Amino acid sequence: MQARQCFAILFALAAILPAARAATVQGELVAWRPMAVSFEGPAAVETDDDPNPFLDYRLQVEFKGPSGQVYDVPGFFDGNGEGDERGGVWRVRFTPDEGGGWKYRASFRSGKGVAVSLDADAGAPAAFDGEQGAFDVAPRDAKAPGFLKWGRLEYAGGHYLKFRDGPYWVRAGVDSPENFLAYAGFDNTPPSHRYADHATDWRPGDPDWNDGDGKAIIGAINSLASMKVNSLYFLAMNIGGDGDDVWPWAGRPTRKGGPDDDNLHFDISKLRQWEMVFAHAQRRGVNLHIVLNEAETQNKKELDEGELGVERKLYYRELIARFGHHNALGWNLCEEYNIQFDLGPERIRSFADYIRATDPYDHPISVHSAHDPFKELRFTFGDPRFSMTSIQLNQRRIDTLVEDFREATAAAGRPLPVSTDEFTIDVGQEASWKPFDRPGLHRKQKLWPTLLSGGQIEFILEDLLQTESFKTPNRRAMWKSVGIARAFMEDHLRFWEMSPADTLVEGEATIQVGLGAGASFRLGAQVFQTPNEVYAIYFPTAQQTGRLDLTAADGEFDARWFNPREGVFEGPARPLAAGGWIELGAAPSDRDQDWVLLLKRAEK
């Protein structure tokens, strides 16, 4: 009798409750363009505790592609699917890597803390668990904007990342403001930045929200992209850090951090706005360098007292689920991991392990250090968890440091891209960490020496956290130099096959470069070569160019002078015969300035 009554009740409920709608496939179904699948599931509010929709449900969707590739992609609770905190939309974002027929199958589990478990059978099946579907994807569009035409930026076994269906990549980015996301137009965010100077850089057709709230930050992305800056470094959470003004959670954490902060509920509308900015950056060719923690003790301890616990795992999972579909993205585990509360190598490895287990796309992982970068990052050499470096060096010599990192990581069996992400020039300041915008000095002392030593670069700006404009006169001049250097590398060199070889030049003029505290060194020619094929030589001053050792080469080379201030070749090509030491001759003009000499094997 009791069983029949229960059955009758269930039947009656089934009769009055609407049937679950089939999943909805959304977006541009083209290879390397993001799309989404949305499911109708349990209704919730972003602040619910029992169950917590972020922690006590877990959506994973398995996508199978036409060549048999499989991606196990985390999904997320998305309120009403339009930015409201209430609703029953559960969504997964995905970027297919190939045209053709794709299938998907959803796993939806419920249970206390199930979201952060890596056990596929944790919790119990719920709602739309097991729902399947299929969709067709068009082939890659070679004319798509930004990174959408090239696909995912990946570790390629050498000192440069490569797009799966596109070129090798040289980072030339910006490191300030690290609290880029502390933008007045975002919901639930202190208005540390307004980027008013960039509001006019927004263009019709660009994304926006709330009738103008998004225009200035979208304009800032447009401005950076137009000036050939291709990477942006920013924190996803700085509670307890320098800014105390960026977080992904619902509500307002204690600005200096604390054990009572709610780090288990996420702000759906804010993260939807972040996604609009990130997606636009991808379309404009700006890589997302996402930094997950910063140096200060309270920031490092804000999640699980610094350990890998429920809060940190959920933080990683939500960021991966909401943003991991983007093609050009990297996870930087922590800024200055080793000062104040020293996270140490073991914690850093455990953080990387969890991200690797959760991120279906295997985006590059790095970690940033203080003090001697070679010593403090050595534990990452040869470790497959790490696919990029993130080097703070202040006023240390940049060219030889890049070369040392290249040599050491290659010797460890996993050559890493060498990215110098935080450095300063010596202009007599007492604090060596304090940056100054000096475009000429940056070009001569940092930019070209880094690139022609086989490294990559991000500039920290003079205003640090107070940076409001990327187009001050000094910055425009600096980005002009960045664009010229990038174009030279990308248009004229097979840089991924080249290596530094400064000892091939002797007798050239040098410039004095400060190292702080009254110390300095003499910087001479920077040589980047593919032996017997191409030699790119940067002279920080061309007052005397010396001679080049081509004893091991043969045949003839064409030599051309390139002006790194204006981005043009000057003067006619000049034939040079290999087989010994050769005089390089005079630059065509302004010999007290910097020049590049490009030698390429003459075509027969």
C-alpha positions in Angstrom: 0.0 0.0 0.0 2.8 2.4 1.0 4.7 1.6 -2.2 1.6 2.3 -4.3 1.0 5.6 -2.6 4.7 6.7 -3.3 4.3 5.7 -6.9 1.0 7.7 -7.2 2.7 10.7 -5.7 5.7 10.5 -8.1 3.3 10.0 -11.0 1.3 13.1 -10.0 4.5 15.1 -9.7 5.6 14.0 -13.1 2.3 15.1 -14.5 2.5 18.6 -13.1 6.2 19.3 -13.5 7.4 20.3 -17.0 9.7 17.8 -18.8 13.4 18.7 -18.9 14.2 20.4 -22.1 16.9 19.0 -24.4 20.3 20.5 -24.2 20.9 23.6 -26.4 24.0 23.9 -28.6 25.1 27.5 -28.9 27.7 29.6 -30.7 29.6 29.5 -34.0 30.2 25.9 -34.9 33.5 26.4 -36.5 36.8 24.8 -35.6 38.8 26.9 -33.0 35.8 29.1 -32.2 34.2 28.8 -28.8 30.7 27.2 -28.5 28.6 26.1 -25.6 26.1 23.4 -24.6 23.5 24.4 -22.0 21.4 22.0 -19.9 18.3 22.6 -17.8 19.1 21.3 -14.4 18.4 22.0 -10.7 17.3 25.6 -10.1 19.5 27.5 -7.6 20.7 30.9 -6.5 24.4 31.7 -6.5 24.4 32.2 -2.7 22.7 28.9 -1.9 24.4 26.7 0.7 22.4 23.4 0.8 23.2 22.5 -1.8 25.9 24.9 -3.0 25.4 25.0 -6.8 29.2 25.5 -7.3 30.5 22.9 -4.9 27.8 20.2 -4.5 27.0 19.6 -8.1 29.6 18.7 -10.8 29.0 18.9 -14.6 31.6 17.3 -16.8 30.9 16.8 -20.5 32.9 14.4 -22.7 33.3 15.6 -26.3 34.4 13.2 -29.0 35.7 14.5 -32.3 35.9 13.2 -35.8 39.4 11.9 -35.4 38.7 10.1 -32.1 40.0 12.9 -29.9 38.3 13.2 -26.5 38.0 16.2 -24.2 36.6 15.9 -20.7 35.4 19.5 -20.1 34.2 20.9 -16.8 31.0 22.9 -16.8 29.5 25.4 -14.3 26.3 26.7 -12.8 25.2 29.8 -14.8 22.1 31.1 -13.1 19.5 32.0 -15.7 22.1 31.8 -18.5 22.0 35.6 -19.0 23.9 36.9 -16.0 21.2 36.6 -13.4 22.2 34.8 -10.2 18.9 32.7 -10.1 18.1 29.9 -12.5 18.6 26.4 -13.6 21.1 26.8 -16.5 24.1 24.5 -16.4 26.7 25.2 -19.1 29.8 23.9 -20.6 32.1 26.0 -22.9 34.1 24.2 -25.5 36.4 24.9 -28.4 36.5 22.2 -31.0 39.8 21.6 -32.7 38.6 20.1 -35.9 35.8 20.4 -38.4 33.4 17.4 -38.7 31.0 15.5 -36.6 31.2 15.8 -32.8 29.3 13.9 -30.1 28.9 14.8 -26.4 27.8 13.1 -23.3 27.1 14.8 -20.0 28.0 13.6 -16.5 26.0 15.5 -13.8 26.7 14.4 -10.2 25.5 15.6 -6.9 27.0 15.2 -3.4 28.7 17.2 -0.7 31.9 18.7 -2.3 31.6 16.6 -5.4 32.7 19.5 -7.7 36.3 19.3 -6.6 36.7 15.6 -6.7 38.7 14.0 -9.5 36.9 10.7 -9.0 34.5 10.2 -11.9 32.2 8.2 -9.7 32.0 10.6 -6.8 28.5 11.6 -5.7 25.4 10.3 -7.3 23.9 10.8 -10.8 21.4 13.7 -10.9 19.1 15.5 -13.3 20.3 15.3 -16.9 23.2 12.9 -16.2 23.9 10.8 -19.3 22.3 13.2 -21.7 23.9 12.9 -25.2 23.9 14.8 -28.4 25.8 15.6 -31.6 26.6 18.6 -33.7 28.6 19.4 -36.9 31.5 21.8 -37.0 32.7 23.7 -40.0 36.5 23.6 -40.9 38.8 26.3 -39.5 38.4 29.7 -41.0 41.8 31.0 -42.0 40.5 34.5 -42.1 39.0 34.5 -38.6 40.0 37.3 -36.3 42.9 37.0 -33.9 43.6 33.7 -32.4 40.4 32.1 -33.7 42.2 31.3 -37.0 45.2 29.5 -35.5 43.8 27.4 -32.7 45.3 26.6 -29.3 48.6 28.1 -28.2 50.6 25.1 -26.9 54.0 23.9 -25.7 55.7 22.6 -28.8 58.9 21.0 -27.4 61.1 24.0 -27.7 61.7 27.6 -26.5 58.6 29.0 -28.2 54.9 28.2 -27.9 53.1 27.4 -31.1 49.5 27.7 -32.3 48.2 24.2 -33.3 47.2 25.4 -36.8 49.3 28.5 -36.9 52.8 30.0 -36.3 55.2 30.0 -33.5 54.6 32.8 -31.1 56.8 35.5 -29.5 55.3 37.1 -26.4 55.7 40.9 -26.3 53.2 41.9 -23.6 52.4 44.2 -20.7 52.6 43.5 -17.0 50.6 46.4 -15.6 48.3 47.0 -14.0 48.3 43.6 -12.4 44.8 44.5 -11.0 43.5 45.1 -14.6 40.2 43.5 -13.6 39.5 46.1 -10.8 37.4 47.9 -13.3 34.6 50.3 -12.4 32.3 48.8 -15.1 32.3 45.3 -13.6 29.7 44.3 -11.1 30.6 44.0 -7.4 34.1 45.5 -8.0 35.9 48.4 -6.3 36.4 51.1 -9.0 40.2 51.2 -8.9 40.3 51.6 -12.7 38.1 53.5 -15.2 40.4 53.5 -18.3 38.7 56.7 -19.4 41.4 57.4 -21.9 40.4 54.3 -23.8 36.6 54.8 -24.0 37.0 56.3 -27.5 38.9 53.2 -28.6 35.7 51.1 -28.4 34.3 50.5 -31.8 30.7 49.7 -33.0 30.1 46.0 -32.9 32.5 45.5 -30.0 31.0 43.9 -26.8 29.4 46.0 -24.1 27.1 45.7 -21.2 24.7 47.9 -19.2 24.7 50.5 -22.0 28.3 51.6 -21.9 29.8 50.0 -18.8 32.1 47.8 -20.9 33.3 50.3 -23.4 36.5 51.6 -21.6 38.0 48.3 -20.8 37.1 46.9 -24.2 38.8 50.0 -25.7 41.9 49.3 -23.6 42.1 45.9 -25.2 41.7 47.5 -28.7 44.4 50.0 -27.9 46.9 47.3 -26.8 46.2 45.2 -29.8 46.5 48.1 -32.2 49.9 48.9 -30.8 51.0 45.2 -31.3 51.0 44.2 -27.6 50.1 40.6 -27.7 49.9 39.5 -24.0 48.3 40.8 -20.9 49.4 39.8 -17.3 46.7 40.1 -14.6 45.5 38.7 -11.3 42.3 36.8 -11.0 42.3 37.3 -7.2 44.3 39.8 -5.1 42.5 39.7 -1.8 45.1 40.2 0.9 47.5 41.5 -1.7 48.6 44.9 -3.1 45.3 45.9 -4.5 42.6 44.0 -2.6 40.2 44.8 -5.4 39.9 41.7 -7.7 38.0 38.6 -6.8 35.6 36.1 -8.6 33.3 35.4 -5.7 29.8 36.6 -4.8 29.7 39.1 -2.0 32.6 41.2 -0.8 35.6 39.5 0.8 37.5 41.2 3.6 39.8 43.4 1.6 42.9 42.2 3.6 41.6 38.6 3.6 40.3 36.5 6.4 39.0 33.1 7.5 35.3 34.3 7.4 35.4 35.2 3.7 33.1 33.1 1.5 35.2 31.7 -1.2 32.8 29.0 -2.2 30.1 31.1 -4.1 30.9 32.8 -7.4 29.6 36.0 -8.9 27.8 34.9 -12.1 27.2 38.4 -13.6 30.8 39.6 -12.9 32.3 36.4 -14.5 30.1 36.8 -17.5 31.5 40.3 -17.9 35.0 39.0 -17.5 34.3 36.5 -20.2 33.2 39.2 -22.6 36.5 41.0 -22.1 38.6 37.8 -22.4 36.8 36.7 -25.6 37.4 40.1 -27.1 41.1 39.9 -26.3 41.3 36.6 -28.2 39.6 38.1 -31.2 42.2 41.0 -31.1 45.2 38.7 -30.7 45.9 39.3 -27.0 47.0 36.4 -24.9 45.6 35.9 -21.4 48.4 35.6 -18.8 46.2 34.7 -15.8 48.0 34.9 -12.4 46.3 33.0 -9.7 47.9 34.4 -6.5 50.3 37.1 -5.5 53.2 37.5 -3.1 51.6 38.7 0.1 51.0 36.2 2.9 47.3 37.0 3.4 46.7 36.5 -0.3 48.5 33.1 -0.4 46.6 32.0 2.8 43.2 33.3 1.7 42.4 29.9 0.2 42.8 26.9 2.5 45.6 28.7 4.5 47.8 28.3 1.5 47.2 24.6 1.0 45.5 22.7 -1.8 42.0 22.3 -0.2 38.4 22.7 -1.2 38.6 26.5 -1.7 41.6 26.5 -3.9 40.4 23.5 -6.0 37.0 25.1 -6.5 38.7 28.4 -7.5 40.9 26.6 -10.1 37.9 24.6 -11.4 35.6 27.6 -11.8 38.3 29.6 -13.7 39.1 26.6 -16.0 35.4 25.8 -16.6 34.5 29.4 -17.5 37.6 30.6 -19.3 39.7 27.5 -20.2 38.1 27.3 -23.7 40.1 30.3 -24.9 42.9 29.4 -27.4 45.7 31.6 -26.0 45.8 31.4 -22.3 48.3 30.5 -19.6 48.0 29.7 -15.9 50.7 31.4 -13.7 50.3 29.7 -10.3 51.6 32.6 -8.1 53.5 35.9 -8.3 56.6 35.7 -6.1 55.7 32.3 -4.8 58.8 32.2 -2.6 58.6 35.3 -0.4 56.7 36.1 2.8 54.7 32.9 3.0 56.9 30.6 0.9 54.7 28.2 -0.9 57.7 26.0 -1.8 58.2 23.6 -4.7 56.0 20.8 -3.3 52.9 23.0 -2.9 53.5 24.5 -6.3 53.7 21.1 -7.9 50.5 20.0 -6.2 48.7 23.1 -7.5 50.0 22.4 -11.0 48.9 18.8 -10.7 45.3 19.8 -9.9 45.1 22.3 -12.8 46.5 19.7 -15.2 43.9 17.2 -14.1 41.1 19.7 -14.5 42.1 21.6 -17.6 41.2 19.5 -20.7 43.3 21.8 -23.0 46.7 21.5 -21.2 47.3 25.2 -21.3 50.9 26.3 -20.3 51.6 26.5 -16.6 54.3 28.7 -15.1 55.2 30.2 -11.7 56.8 33.5 -10.9 59.5 34.0 -8.3 61.5 36.6 -6.4 65.3 36.7 -5.6 67.6 34.8 -7.9 65.3 33.5 -10.6 67.6 30.8 -11.8 67.9 29.3 -8.3 64.3 29.7 -7.4 62.8 28.3 -10.6 65.3 25.5 -11.1 62.8 22.9 -9.6 60.6 23.5 -12.7 63.4 22.5 -15.2 62.6 19.2 -16.8 59.3 18.9 -15.1 56.4 18.2 -17.5 54.0 20.2 -15.3 55.6 23.4 -16.5 55.6 24.7 -20.1 56.6 28.3 -19.6 58.8 30.5 -17.4 57.8 33.7 -15.6 61.0 35.5 -14.6 61.3 38.5 -12.2 64.8 39.9 -12.5 64.6 43.6 -11.5 67.9 45.2 -12.7 69.8 41.9 -13.4 71.4 41.5 -16.8 68.7 40.3 -19.1 70.4 38.8 -22.2 72.7 36.4 -20.4 69.9 35.3 -18.0 67.7 34.4 -21.0 70.6 32.4 -22.5 71.3 30.6 -19.2 67.6 29.6 -18.9 67.5 28.3 -22.4 70.6 26.3 -21.9 69.6 24.9 -18.5 66.0 23.9 -19.4 67.2 22.2 -22.6 69.9 20.3 -20.7 67.1 19.1 -18.3 65.3 17.6 -21.2 62.5 20.0 -21.6 63.5 23.3 -23.3 61.1 26.1 -22.0 60.0 29.4 -23.5 61.9 32.0 -21.5 59.7 34.9 -20.5 61.0 37.9 -18.7 57.9 39.2 -17.0 59.1 41.8 -14.5 62.3 43.8 -14.9 63.4 47.4 -14.4 66.0 49.8 -15.8 68.6 51.5 -13.7 68.0 55.3 -13.8 69.5 55.9 -10.4 66.5 54.9 -8.3 67.1 53.6 -4.8 64.5 50.8 -5.0 65.6 48.4 -7.7 62.1 47.1 -8.2 60.6 50.5 -9.1 59.9 50.7 -12.9 60.2 53.7 -15.2 58.8 54.2 -18.7 61.9 55.0 -20.7 61.3 53.8 -24.2 64.8 54.4 -25.6 66.5 52.6 -22.7 64.0 49.8 -22.8 64.5 49.3 -26.5 68.3 49.2 -26.2 68.8 47.5 -22.8 65.9 45.1 -22.6 63.7 44.5 -25.7 66.2 43.7 -28.4 68.7 42.0 -26.1 65.9 39.7 -24.9 64.4 38.8 -28.2 67.8 38.2 -29.9 68.9 36.0 -27.0 65.9 33.8 -27.7 63.6 35.1 -25.0 60.2 36.8 -24.6 59.1 39.9 -22.7 56.4 41.7 -20.7 56.8 45.3 -19.6 55.9 46.5 -16.1 54.8 50.1 -16.3 55.8 53.1 -14.2 52.3 53.6 -12.7 52.1 50.0 -11.5 48.6 49.4 -10.0 47.6 53.0 -10.9 48.0 52.5 -14.6 45.0 54.0 -16.3 46.2 54.5 -19.9 48.4 52.4 -22.2 48.8 55.3 -24.6 50.8 58.0 -22.8 53.6 59.4 -25.1 56.3 57.2 -23.5 54.1 54.1 -23.8 53.2 54.8 -27.4 56.9 55.0 -28.1 57.6 51.8 -26.2 54.8 49.9 -28.0 56.1 51.2 -31.3 59.4 49.6 -30.6 57.7 46.4 -29.5 55.7 46.2 -32.7 58.8 46.8 -34.8 60.7 44.1 -33.0 57.9 41.6 -33.2 57.4 42.2 -36.9 61.1 41.8 -37.5 61.1 38.4 -35.7 57.9 37.2 -37.3 58.5 38.4 -40.8 62.2 37.8 -41.3 63.4 35.0 -39.0 62.6 31.4 -38.4 63.3 32.3 -34.8 62.1 29.0 -33.3 65.1 27.3 -35.0 67.6 29.9 -34.0 70.0 30.3 -31.0 72.1 33.0 -29.4 75.7 33.3 -30.4 77.1 36.6 -29.2 80.7 35.5 -29.3 80.6 35.5 -33.1 81.1 39.3 -33.1 84.1 41.1 -31.7 85.5 44.6 -31.8 82.1 46.3 -31.7 81.2 49.4 -29.6 79.3 48.9 -26.4 77.0 50.8 -24.1 77.0 51.0 -20.3 74.0 49.4 -18.6 73.3 49.9 -14.9 72.6 47.0 -12.5 71.7 49.2 -9.5 73.7 50.1 -6.5 76.4 51.7 -8.7 77.2 48.5 -10.6 77.1 48.2 -14.4 78.3 46.2 -17.4 79.1 46.9 -21.0 76.4 45.6 -23.5 77.6 44.8 -26.9 76.3 43.0 -30.0 73.5 40.5 -29.7 73.7 37.7 -32.2 70.9 35.3 -33.1 71.7 32.6 -35.6 70.9 29.6 -37.6 74.4 28.5 -38.5 75.4 29.0 -42.1 71.9 30.3 -42.9 70.9 33.5 -41.1 72.5 35.9 -38.6 70.6 38.7 -36.9 72.9 41.1 -35.1 71.6 43.9 -32.8 74.0 46.7 -32.1 72.9 48.9 -29.1 75.2 51.5 -30.7 76.6 51.3 -34.2 79.6 53.6 -33.7 81.8 50.6 -34.4 80.4 47.3 -35.6 83.5 45.1 -35.5 83.7 41.8 -37.3 81.7 38.6 -37.6 83.2 35.1 -37.4 81.9 33.2 -40.5 84.8 30.7 -40.4 82.4 27.8 -40.1 80.1 29.1 -42.8 80.5 29.0 -46.6 79.2 30.7 -49.7 77.8 34.2 -49.9 75.4 36.2 -47.7 73.3 39.2 -48.3 73.6 41.8 -45.5 71.0 44.5 -44.9 70.7 47.2 -42.3 67.5 47.4 -40.4 66.4 50.5 -38.4 64.8 49.3 -35.1 63.6 52.8 -34.4 61.5 53.1 -37.5 61.0 49.5 -38.6 62.5 49.8 -42.1 65.5 48.5 -44.0 67.9 51.2 -45.1 70.5 51.2 -47.8 71.1 48.5 -50.4 71.9 44.8 -49.7 75.6 44.1 -49.6 77.2 40.7 -50.5 79.5 39.2 -47.9 81.6 36.1 -48.5 81.8 33.6 -45.7 84.8 31.4 -44.8 86.6 33.7 -42.2 86.2 36.8 -40.1 84.4 39.5 -42.0 84.2 43.3 -41.4 80.6 44.3 -40.9 81.0 47.9 -42.1 79.2 51.1 -41.1 75.5 51.6 -40.5 73.9 53.8 -43.2 73.2 56.7 -40.9 72.9 57.8 -37.2 75.8 55.6 -36.2 75.5 56.6 -32.5 72.1 54.9 -32.5 71.1 51.3 -32.4 70.9 49.1 -35.5 70.2 45.6 -36.6 72.2 43.9 -39.3 70.5 40.9 -41.0 72.6 38.4 -43.0 70.9 35.7 -45.0 72.4 33.2 -47.3 72.3 34.5 -50.8 69.9 32.8 -53.2 71.7 31.0 -56.0 
